[in-house]
Amino acid sequence: VFGALLYRDERIRYILVGGWNTLFGYSLMVILYELLSQNLHLIVMAFISNFIAISMSFATYKIFVFKTKGAWLTEWLRAFIVYGFAAIFSIFVLWLFVDVFFINIYVSQALSTVMAMLSSYFGHKKITFKKHE
């Protein structure tokens, strides 16, 4: 029953794949911070992390959630548009929390990740992976 529901319901697939993507993006930023914070500014690390995480998210959503065929480059570029606005805001929030309010990176990254995650589903559905009739 769950397998059939998982196959049919895009929203459930989105939540499961989104969970993985969230864990990946969160972990990537924290690891970069732990390894490179002495040599790179937080904002540079956040841009690197976002670029990699957006590419990972795009591939997993394309393959496992929205299941669109072809148009890899076009959809990948659209994914950056969808995530771009959320990423810029979440990078600003991350900087604000860490450098201004001195909230640790783990809590700050979690909060900024949640902000990006909440805004992305409809953007991907309506823009990135829009199915043309």
C-alpha angles and dihedrals in degrees: 000000000000091000092053091047091048091051094049104036114074092188093060091048089049092053093048095045090041089055090056092045091049092050090047095048094044093048093045093054094046092048092049089049093050093047102037110023091106092055107029133047117248092245092055090050090047092053092049091047093048093050092053095040093048090051091050092047092048093053095046094045092047095049104034108023115028095020096205121171126230124339092098097157095043093048092044090054090047089051089058090052092051093045094036097077093043092044094052091050093045091048089053090049091047091052091045094050096044104035102029106029096027094227109161120262094247095059093037094052091047092053094046091047092054090052092054093044095053095054099044106070097071093039091055093044095048102032118012100041100019108159113226114220 
